[in-house]
């Protein structure tokens, strides 16, 4: 489970065995988890995060979209062109 980055105490990562899914990140903090697709950015699943925290995470992912998608593509060997 490669950790990509952290934001406000939440670990942002992806499972190494999910390349068949649309590009996405998983987020966790204590008892909270979320699944956020990258293209387009949208929260798909959430457990425990309040709406303000999800909004903040979504904004962070939008701001860092190119970097996160690049890390996904690089890890799974997907060409960007």
N, C-alpha and C positions, 0 to 999 in steps of 0.2 A: 504494500500500500504506500506508494510514493507520496510523501507530503510535498505539496506544491508551495504553499505559503501559510501564513497565519494572519488572522484579522480579529482584533478585539477578543482574544482568548479562544477563538475558534480555529481549529485545524482544518485546512482545505487540502484535500487529497483526492486521488482516484484509485480504484482497485485495478490491479495489473491484469486482471482476467476479464475485463469488460470492453474490449475494443469493438465488439459488435453493436454496442449501444451508441446512440448519438453522443457526440462529445459532451462530457459533463464532469462536474466535480461533486464530491461528497464533502459535507461539512459536519464537524462534531465539536461539541463543547459539553463537558460533564454529561448530563443525561439528555442532551439535545442532539438531533441529527437532521440533516436535510440533504436532498438530492437536487442539484441545480443544473439544468441543461445550459450549454454555452452558446448554441446557435439555433434559434435565438435564445437569449438569456431569459430563463423562466424557472421558477421554483416548481418542481414536479412533486416532491414529497417533503413533508416536514413533520417532525415530532419533537415537541418541547420548546421550540423557539417561539417567542412572541412576535407580533407583527412588526414592531419597531426593529427588532434584531434581524428579522428576515429582510426587511427593507434596506437596512444598512449593509447586510451581506450582498444583496442583489446589486446595490449601487457600487460596492467595491468590485464585484465581478464584472460589471459593465465597464468600469474605469480601467480594469486590468484585463479586459477580454482578449486582446491580441496576444498578450504574454501567456495567459492561461491556455488559450487554444493552441498556441505554439508549443507549449510544454506537452499538451495532450498529443498533438501530431508527432512531435519529436519522440516521445516515449513509445508510441505505437508504430513509428516508422511510416507515417502518412505524409505524402508529399503535399505541400501547400499549393502547388501549381499544377 
